[in-house]
Amino acid sequence: MDTQDVSLDGHVAQVFKQGTASAERAIRRRGETPKDHLPPFLLVQSHMMQLQAQSEAVDKPYRLVTTQIPPAYPPCTLSIADLNPILISEMKLETHHRGRMTVVRSMVPPNRMNAVMGIVEDAEGTAALLQVYHQPEESVVPKEETLRQGGVYLLKEPYFKTANSERTYSLRVDHASDIMKLDDGDELVLVKWRKSRTITKTSQSIRTQGNAAVSKKRWAEAERLYTRAIQVAETTEDKQLAYLNRSLTNLRLGRPARALSDAVESESGYGETPSEKALFREASALYQLAKFEQCLEKLGSLTSAYPSGTSSQEAKAMINRVNTRLHEQQTGDYNFSQMYKQAEATPPVIDCATYSSPVEVRPSPGRGRGLFTTRKVAAGELLLCEKAFAYAFADKKSLGKMSILMNVVTKKAVAGSHATLLAQLVQKQYHDPEAAQLFSQLHHGDYSPVTVAEVDGRPVVDSFLTEQTMSLNVFGAPRMTRLGAEVRPASIPPDQKEEESAHHTTGIWHIASYINHSCLGNCRRSFIGDMQIVRATRDMDEGTELNFCYKRPEGITSYDEMQREFRAWGFICSCEICLELKVTPEAAIAKRKTLHKELQRAMGGTAEGCNIPKALRLLQQLEATYVSSAPRPGAPRLVVSEVYLALSLAYLARNKQLDAVEMALKGLEALGFIIAACPRRGTAKSPEKTLRIDQWGLMTDPLVNAFLHLSQVYAKPAPEQSKTAIKYAKLAYTMLIGEGVTFLDTYPELKSSIANLPYIT
């Protein structure tokens, strides 16, 4: 949703063409066992040259990285004991060697492009390129920790393929669970590959090395060293200390589930009262996992057992934060101003809890599952404020190193942070079983997952299932909706305004993913950093299914054009807009498009330059392109709405208040609003003045200004209705932006007018 599809881009089309040609050449060699492997020294030489060239290109302003998703294949679900060895020289091209395994040694410092890569050799001395995909970002886990020079690795059911030339072959690893680093003493490691050990290092000495890495914030290196310290520990104390230290590194690596497990392991042998550090690490992990009640309980144990401990002050501060999170979680009461301050950081990760009590997931007849209201809700009410399950930020500064994720099967390409998000999702599932279970529940189309969750004590993660699930549930998001919404562009400084780059940031919001599509919708999403805010855009009874648009509807497209947008999700939209398009003849759609262009010229670009008589004539013809039932109350006519709202401004510029009122009201009604209003044309002498929305319509960015223009035109004939229009403007702003706190920052001239109006958060 709202992501940057570049499938039809000229450059991407060329890459697809090259990739298709390469794939066809590779398929012609499928099943072939190559006999022309290059000598290892040539592969090493080529790799080192590429490594040097890449290091010299680091500071180049533009670098396009393309990650291609090949045809899907399942991860290995067999234990090592059930796999038979195979040498590289025995492997067949474009083949997944089921039931086999190979052991290789890395010969070079690794390289990183769209994968972590290096040259490896097997027991026979045959060398090949090894590509390991979907690894953490370089800033989190450096490539040297993913593929260590001299390290020995076991590849399960290896996928052997052609690489960048006819005589270069590679082993490609797509699943995180299909590669294992072997310890030096493992029986599968050849004697000639083992490092000489004149002095056996103790757990304590290795832990000291880990501590040195921590002091330099080399968290992945420290995690590796502490893991080794655990393996060689001879005493309970050494093991406990190594677990405790590894808990810290897992926290810093963004692996709170592993951090929690390590902290719990470090407590064994402490009796009834765990150590202060263990309790604090446990609490910190629970906080990152958003298990706030358990976190509060653990902090209570910490402050009771160690009231004067070194962590006591930090624990008390965390208790305050946890109580704030619990308040947010239970009430939906957020400090949006503070949220905005946090969103100024890069990446804009917000320290807030998820609020979702007004909604729940239920079966949706004919649509799988959906999100439903648990009680009656009012238009503008907060339904969901959700912390992202996974979030990959990309702003204008990072677009010079843009990434494109291309699926060679679906022929779909998306630009932005999708490749980063995919790696995040793979790693999150690999390091957090609960998160993996949660993610597996999301819609994944017709993909058939493997039934094995763990083998050899390690999680089984299917990266292709992850990519499929991500593609069907991903959201594109701005840093803040307020910076990109067209409510009042002039109020946003040019250097802060979000435009196309809003679609390059991507994320998964687990609860929001259950909201099904409707072009009309009854709720609206917005973003502040990695928080997605969903508000009701109309009054709803308990048990109402929520819907919002996956792609914003356009009034001048045909039915087929509209439905084409939804093919990726596998549904046909049957909302009122789509049903109207379905019964509208193609000739009427063509005429609608022509009239729309003529109307744009007639409007003149400004209220003063509008040719009102001509616009009214064209508008009448445009109305005639809609089916006879369309003008009924509540029926949306998007193109007509734009024209009516523009004409309202034109009449206002000519000081024709009642004409301006009529055009504004008709513009709102053409968006599906049902409004009781007086005065309006033909009712000026009525003694009862009113402005009341009986049904909210489609929410669009110009709505706020439409209500404010209505307030202007009502100012003289109906001052009270003018204030009511401002109230509705603020409510519309709240729905569109996600909060009402910044309304007066956007419209400071309204401060005196809105002083006594209800405050909307």
N, C-alpha and C positions, 0 to 999 in steps of 0.2 A: 504494500500500500504506500503510495506516494514515494516510490523509489525511482531511480533514474535508469530507465530501460534504454540501452544504446544498441539494441540488436540491429537496427537499421542504419546505424552510423557507418559512413563510408569506410573509415579505417577499420572498424570492428568487422564489417562485412569482408574486408580484405583478409583480416586475420582468420575469420571463419573459413574463407576460401582456401587459404594456405593450410589451415588445420585439417580441412576435409581432404585436401589432396595428400597431405602427409599421412592421414589415417588410412586412405585408400592404398597407398604404397605399402604401409605397414601390414594391412590385412592380406595383401598378396603374399606376404612372407609368413603369415600365421602358420605355426606348426613346424617351421624350419628350425633346425639346430645349427646355428652359425659355426663355421670353422675358421673364420677370419678375424678372431679377436685381436685387437691391437695390443702390442706389448704394454705392460703396466707403466713403464717409464714414459711412454708417449702420452698416455692418458693423464699421468701425473703432471707432465710438462704442460699440457693443454689446460688443465685445471688451474695450475698456478698462474698461468698467463691471464686467464679469465678473472681470477681473484685479484690480480694486480690491476687489471683494467677497471674492475668494479670499484676498487678502492679509490681510483683516480676520478671516478664519475660520481662520487658521493655528493659533491657540492653542485652538481648540475641542476639548473632550475626546474627542468621538466624530465620526469622519468615515468614511463608507462609500464606498469607491471601487470601482466595478464596471467590469470590462473585458469586453466582449462579443466573442467570436470569431465572425465572420460565416461564411457558407458559403465553403469553401476555393476559392482560385484560385491558379494557379501564378505564380511570379515571372517577370519579363521575362528572356528569354535571348538577346535580339537586341542587336547593337551599336548605338550611337547612329547610326552611318552608315546603318543599315538601317531607321531609324525616321523617319516623316514627321511634321511638326509639326501640332498641332491647337490651336485656341483654346478657351477655356472656353465661349464662346458657341456653339461648334459641338458641344459634348459632349452625349451622351445620358445620361439618368438611369439609375442602377443598371446601369451598363455599364463593362466593362473595355475600354478602347480599344486593342485589339491592333494592333501595328505602328505606333503613334503615340507622340508625346512632346509635352510642353508645357513651356515655360520660364516661371517665375513669379518675382516679387520679393516678399519679405516686407515688409509695410507697418507692422508693429507689434512691440512687445516680445512675446515668446512667453508662452504660458500653459501650465501642465502640470496635467493631471488624470490620466486614464488614458492619455493620449497627450500629446505636445508639440504645441501648437496655435498657429496664428496666421492672420491675414488676409493673403492674397496677391493680387496682380494680375498679369494677363498683358499681352502687348504691346498689346492693344486697350484695356486699362484696365478690363476686367471683373474683379470681385473675387469671391473665394470663401474659405471656411474651409479651411485645410490641416491635416490630422491625421496626425501621424507616430507610429506605434506601435512598441513593443518597443525603446525607447531605454534607455540606461544610467540608473541612478538619479540623482536630482538631485545627491546628494552626490559622485557620480563625474564626471558630465558635466552641468553646469548647462544648463538649457533654452536659455539665450542662446547656447550653443555649438552646440546642435543646430539651432536655427532663428534665425539672426541677423537682427535688424531691418536692412533694406536689403540683405540677402544675396539672391543670385539662385540659383535651384535648377532643375534639370532633373528632371522626373518621367517615368519610363518607363512606357508603357502605362497612363496614369492611370485610376484607378477614381473615377468621378463619381457622387455620390449625394445624396439629401436629407439635411439635417442636422436641427437641432432645431425647425424650423418649415417650413411649406409653401413659404416663399419664401427659405429659407436653404439653400445648397448647399455641398457640401464635396468636396474631393479627399482621399481616404483612401489612405495609404501603409502597407501591412502588412509589406512585405518591405524589409529594410535596404538591399538592393541596387537597389531601384527609385527611389531618390532620390539625386541627386548635387549637391553644392555646386559652382557654377561660379566659376572665378577671374574677377577683374574684367576681365582682358584677353581672356577667351574670346570667340571670334567670335559665339557664340550670345547673349552679353549685349548688350542694346540700348545704344546710345550714351547715351541719356538716363538709363540706370540706372547708368552707370559713375561711379565716384567721381573727382572732380577730383584730379589728381596734379601739383601745382605742383613738388613735390620728389620725385624718385624715391628710394625707400628702398633702401639696400644690404642685402646679406645680413647684414653685421655689425650694422647698426643694428636690423634686425628681430630678430636673435639677442639683442641687448641687451634688447629688449622681452620676449622669451621668458624671459630670465634674471630679469627683474623679476617676471614671472608666477610663475616657480618659487619665488622668495623668498617669495611669498604663498601658495604651495601651490595655485595655480590651474593644475592639471596639464593640463586639456583646452585651456585658452587657450594655455598654453605649447606644447603639441603642435601646435596650429594655426599658431602663429607660427614654430616651427622648421621646419614643413613649407613655409611660405612662404619661409623663409630658404634652404632647399635649392633651391627652384624658381628663385630669382633669383641664386644663387651664381655668381660668375664665375671663381672660382679653386678648385682642388682643396682647398686648406686650408679655405676657407669652407664648402664642402660637407661636408667631413669633420667639422668642428666642429658644424655644424648636425645632422648625423646622430647624432653622439655625444650631443648634448644631447637630441635627440628620443628616443634610446634610454632615457634616464632617465625622461622623461615617460611613455613607454609602460610602463615598469616600474611606475610609480606608478598608472597607469590600469588595471593588471591585464591587460596585453597582452604577456606575455613573449615570444611568438613574434615579434611586431613589434619588440620591444626587441632581441631577438637579431639579427634581420635588420639593424636600424639599426647595432648595434655592429659587425657584420661589415662593413657598407658603410663605416663610419668608418675602418676599418683600411686601405682601399685607398690605396696610395701611401706607406705607412709602411715598405715594404721587408719584411724578414724578421721584424722585431720590431714588433708593433703597440704602440700607446700603452698606458700603464698603465691609464688610465680605460677604454679600449675593452676590454681584457682583463677588467677587473673587472665592467663592465656585461654582458659576454658570460657570465661566470661566474654573475652574479646571475640573468640570464635563464634559463640552463640549470638553476639551482636551482629557480626557480619552475616550470619545465617538468618537474621531477622527473627530469631527465636527470643523475643524480648522478655517474656515472662520467665523463661528458664534463665536468661541472662541476669535478670533482677534477683532471682533466687540465689544464683551463684555469687553475685556481688554481695548479697546479704551475708552469706557464709564467710566470704573473705573478710568483710569489715568486722564481723563478730569474732572470728578466730585471730585476726591480726589487726586490732584497732589502731596500733601505732606502727604498722608495717610500712615499708618503703612504697608500697602500692596503694596505701589507704587514701591518700588525697586524690590520686588519679581514679581510684574506684568510686569515691564519692562524686566526683565530677561525672563519671560514666553513669552513675545512678540517676543523676538529673537528666542526662540525655536519654536514658532508657525510659524514664517516666514521661518525657516529652513524646517519644516514639509511641508509647502505649496510648497516650492521650490522642495522638493523631490516628492511630489504628482503630481506636474505639469510637471516636467522635467525628472524624473528618475535619477537625479544626486545625488548619495549617497556618503557619506564618509565611504567607506568600512573599512578603518583602524580603525575608531572610532567604527564602528559596531562590529568589532572583539574584541575591548577592552571591550565593554559592554557585549559581549557574554562570557567573562571569569567569570562573576558573576554567582551565582547559586540562583535561576534559571536564565538562560540566556534570559531575557526579554529585547528586544531592543526598544529604544525610537526612532522610525522612522515611517514615514507615508507609506501608500500603494500607489504604482504607477501602473496604469493599462491602461493608455490611448491607447496603441497600440492594445488592445484586447477588445472584448465585447461578452456577452452571446447571442447566437442565437439558433433557432431550428436547430437540426441536423437530417436530414432525416434518419429514422430507428434507431436513437440512443437517442431520447429524445431531450436534449439540449447539446450544446457544446460551446467551446470558440473559437472565430474566430478573425483573424487579421482585424484591421480597416484600415490598409494601407499596402503598400509594406514594407517588412522588410528584413534585411540582416542577414546572418548566424552570430551568436555571439551577435546579438542585444538583449538588455534587453526588454522582453515582459511584465513581471510582477514581481513586488517585493512586496509581500503581508505580512502584519502583521497578525498573527494568530487570528482567531475568538475565539478559545479556545486552551489552550496549557497546557499539564501536563508533567513536566520534571522528568526524572528518570535517574540518572547516576550510575556509578559503586558503589558509596558509599551507595546508597539507595537500591541496588539490594538484600541486605541481608534481607530486609523486602518487598520482592517482592509480587505483587498482581497478581492474576489470575482471569480473568473474564470469566465465563463459561456460555454458553447458553445451557440449558438442552434440548431445542427443536432442534436446529441446530447441536448440539453435537460439537460445535466449542469452543475452548478455546484459549485465547490470554494472553500473559504474559507481564507485564510492568505496564504502568500507565493508562491503559484503564478504570479501575474502577474509578480512580480519575478524568479522563477526562469526563466520563459519568456523575458523580456528578456535575462537573463544568457546563456541558451543561444544565443539568436539572435546576440548580440554576440560570444560566444566563438567561434562558428563563423565569423563574419565576419572576425575578427582572427587566426584560427589554423587554417590549412588541415588540419594534422594532427588537431587536435581535431574539426574538421568531419567528417573521414573516420572517426574513431573513433565519433562519435555516430551517423553514418549507418548503422553496422552493427547498431545496436540494433533490436529488434522494433518495427515501425511499422504493423502490421496490413495492410490492403489498400490503403494510400495509395501512389500511383504517383509517385515522385520525378522531377523533371526530370533530363535526362542531361547538362546543361551545368553545369560547376563554376565557370567563370570567364568573364567577358565584359568588354571594355573595361578589362582589367587589374584588375578587381574581382571578389571572390567572389560567387557567386549563392547566396543563403540563402533557403530556403523556410520562412517562419514557421509555415505551417499544418502542414507536415511535422514541424517542430520541436514544435509543440503536440501533435500526435498521438503522436509518439514519447515526449514527456514524460509524457503522460497514461497511457501504458501501462507506463512504467518508473519513475515517480516514487515516492520513499519519503517518508513523513512521519516526523519524528524529534524526540525530545526533546533538550534541551541535554545531558542525561546520562540514560541508561536507569536508573541507580541512583536518580535523584530521582523517578522515576515508577513503578517496579516495586513491586508489592504484596508484597515479601518481608518487610519489617518497616517499615510506614509510620511508626510512632512514632519511628524512629531518624532520620528526615529532618525538619529544622526546617520549620514550616509555611510560612515565607516562601520556602523553596527548593523546596518540593514541586511537581513538574510534573504537571498533570492534562490538561485538554483542549488547552491551548496546545501540548502536545507535538506535536499533529498539524498545527499551523500552520506549523512549520518544515518546509521541503521540500528535497529534494536528489536528484541523480542520482549513483548509484554504478555506474560502468560495468560492472565485473566482477560485482558482486552482482546486477545486473539480469538476468544469464543464469540465475539460480537459478529453476527452475520451482516451481510450487505443489504442495503436498500439505498437507491439514489436519493430518496426523500429523507429517510432516517428519522429517528426520534431522539437522537443524542448526538453529541459532537465531541471530537477528541481535540486536545491541544497538548502542548509540551512545555515544560520548564526543565531543561537539562534532561536527565534520564527518568524524569517523572512524567507519566502520561496521565492527563486529567480528562475525565469523561463526565459531561454534564447533560442532564435531560434538556431537550429542546422543545418539549411539550409536556403537558400534564399526562400522567400515566397511572393506571390502576395497578394493583398488586398482580403479579403474574404476567406482566407485559414483556414480550421479548424485545430486547434492545437491538437496534439496527443503526449503522452509520454507513456512509458511502466509502467504498474502497477506492473508487475513482470519481472525482467530482463530475456531476452530469453537465452536459452542454446541450443547450436547447436547439442547436442547428445541426446536430448529427442525425444520421438515419438509425433505424432500429438495429440493423446489422452492424453498423459501426459501433454502436453502443455496446452490443453484446460481445463483440470481438474483444473488448477490453477485459471481459470477465472469463475468457476461455481458460486462462492459466489456473483459475480456481475451480473450474469445472461446474459452473452453475449458469443458469439463465435468470436474469433479473425480471421480476414480474411486478415491479412497483408501478405506480400510476403514470409516472413519466414514460417508462418503457412501454407500457400497454398503449399509451396514446401514440407513441411512435410506431408501434406495431401495426396499428390500423390506419396510419396516415400514408397515403399513396406517395410513391417516390417523387412524382411530379410536384406534390405539395411541399415535400422536403426541399427539393431543388429551388422552388419558388421562395421558400422561407429563407434559404441561404442568400438568394439574390436580394430579397427585400432587406435583409439584415445589413448587407453591404451598403445599399442605397440609404438606409436609415442612418448609418454611421456618418455618411457624407452630409445628410440633411441636418444632423445634430450639430455639425460644425466644430466639434471639439471643445466648445465652451458654452455655458448657459446663455451668454449674451449673443453668441453667434448662431444659435439654433434657429432654423427655419421652421417655426411651429406649424404653420398651415400645411407645409409639405410633409412634415413628420407625422402629423395627424392622419393625412391621407394614406401614407404608407403604412402607418400603424393599423388602420382599418383593414387594409389588405392583408397584413401580417396576421391579424386576429382570424381572418377567414381561412387561413391555412390549418387551423386547429379544428379537430372534429367537433361536431355540434354539441357534444356533452362537455367539452373542455371548459367553457366559461362558467360552469356551475360553481357555487361557493366551495372554496377549498381545492379547486383543481389547479395544479401548477402549470404555468406557461412561461418558461424561463426567459426566452428572448423578449417576449412582450414585457416582462417585468423590468428588464434593463431600460427599455424605451420609456415606459411610464415614469420611472424614477428620474430619468434624465429630463423629461418634459416638466416634471415638478420643479426642478431647479430653474428651468427656462422661464416658467411662469413666475416663480419667486423673484427672479431677476427683473421682471417687468412689473412687480408689485401687484400681481393678481393672485391674492391669497387663496380664495376659494377654488380657483382653477388648480393652483399648486397643491392644495389639500386633496382634491379629487384625484390628481395624477399620482400623488404619493400613496394614497390609499389603494388605488387600483394596482400600483406597482407591488405593494405588499400582498394584495389579494392574488395577484398572478404568481406569487411564490407559494401559494397554498394557505395564506392566512385567512381566517374568518374574523372580521373586525366589525364591532358596533361603533359607529362614529357619527357625531353630530356636533357642530355643523359640517356639512359637506354639500356639494352642489345639489340644489333642489330642496335642501332642508334648513336653509339659513334662518328662516323665521321660526323654527321649532323652539319652544321654550326650554326644552331639556337638552343640555349639552353633555356629551359623553364621549369617551374614547376607551374602548375595552377590547382586549384581544380574547376572543372565545376559543380560537384554535391557532397555535403557532404554526408557521409554515417552514419552508426550507431555509436553513440558516446559511447565508452568504456574507462575505466580508462587507459589502456595501450596506448591510442592514442597519448598522449602528448610525451611519450618516443619514440613512433614510428616515429613521426616527427623529434624529436631530433636526433635519430639514422640516419634518412634520411639526416639530416643536416651534420652529421659526415661523411657519405659516399660520400656526394657531395662536401665536403670541398676541395678536390684536383681537381677532374675533372670539377667542376662547382661551384666556390665560391659564385656567386650571387644566385644560386639556393639553396645553403646552407643557406644563410640568409633568403630566402623566406620560407624555411622549418622551421626555427626558428619562423618566423612570424606566420605560421600556427600552430606551437606548442603552442604559446601563445594564439592564438584564441581558440584552442581546450581546453586549460587549463581554459580559461574564461568560456567556455560553461559548462565544467564539474564541476568547483569549484564555479562558479557564479560570479566571479570577476577576473580581471587580475592584481590587485594591488600587490598581494603576489607572482606573478610568479617568480620574481628575488629573493625573499626570499627562494623559493623552489629550484631554480636553480641559485645560486649566481655566478657560474662560467660563466654565459652567459652575465654578465653585459657589458662587452666590445663589445660583438657581437651584442647586441640588442640596443645599444645606439641610433641609428638613425631609429629604427623601430617605426611604429605607436603605440601610447599608447592606450591600450584598458582597459576600466573600467568595 
